[in-house]
Amino acid sequence: MSAVGGATVTPSADAAPFFANYQLLVQGRYDFHTWTWAVSHCIPAAPDCRHISAIPMPVAKAFEYVGDARVVDDRYTLSVDVPDGLRCGNVYYGLVIPTRDVYSWG
């Protein structure tokens, strides 16, 4: 994934490996967190799989997660269970509800 002239360009699922670190920005998110995604190969290696390690920035009150993104309909799809995915009321001290977040790109 790269930014070109203000647009985000993502490789198709059958493109060459894109192992690197990326900044994940979630539009409309209820707080200020972003994540760094460290993308590497899956173990065992497979052409339709990328391993994602998500590191929250800043670390405070955000969930670090890992998972394998698989190709589905020519797009990578990553599902992750987030124990504090939805925060109600106060962002830091309110009720938290687990969510399953699904990311898809390609």
N, C-alpha and C positions, 0 to 999 in steps of 0.2 A: 504494500500500500504506500502511496506517495502522493504528495500534494503538488499539483502542476497548475500554475496560473489560477489559484484559488479553488480548483476542483480537486476532489479526492479520486485518485485512480487506484483501482484494486485489480490484482491479477486474477485471471479466470482460474477455476479450480484445476485445470489441466496445465497451467503455466509452470515454469521452472520453480524450484523451491524458493520460498521467500523468508528463509530463516533470518531473523533479526529481532530488534526490539522496536515496538510501536507504541504510540500514545493513544489510548482509548478514551474518547470524549463521548459521554452519553448526553445527548440533547435533552433538555427539559428535566434533568436530574434534580432531585429535591435538595441536594447539598453541593458542596464544592469539590468533591472527590473526582479524580481521574485515575486511570490505571495505566501502568506500563505492562504491555503484553510481551513476554519473551517467547518467541516462536521457535520451536526446534522440531526435530524429527521424533516420531513415535517409536516406542520400543515394544515389540519388534518393528523395524522400519516397514512402512507401507506407503505406496505412492498416493493413496487417498486419505492420508492422515497427517495432521500436524498437532504437536503437543503445545499447549498454551499454559504458561505460568503467568498469572495476573498478580501484579504487585500494586497495592493501592498507594496513591500519592495525595495527600500525606497519609501516613499509616493509621493515624488516630481514627477509631470508630468506623473502619472500613474492613471488608472481608477480603483476605488473600485467598485465591483459589487456583486450582489447576484442573485441566481436563484435556481430552483429545477431541479435536475438531475433525469431523469426517465429511467426505464429499457426499452430498445428497442433491440430486437433480442439478448437477454441475455447480453447486455452491457448497462452500464449507459451512458446517453447522456445528455449534458448540452449545451444549446445555450444561448448566451448572446450578446446583442447589446452594442458595445463599441464605444462611441462617438469619440474617438481619436485612433481608432484601427490601422490605417495606417498613418505613419508620412513620409512626403516627404522632402527631403533636410535635413536641420538641425534638429536633433532629438528633440530639445527643442523649436525651434522657426519657424520651417518650417510649411507648409500646413498640416493640418490633415484631414483625411477622415474617416467617420464612417464605421465600419465593423460589421458583425455578425460572432462571433467566436463560433466554435462548438468543444466541448471536448467530447471524448468518451473513455471509459475504461471498463475493466471487465474481 
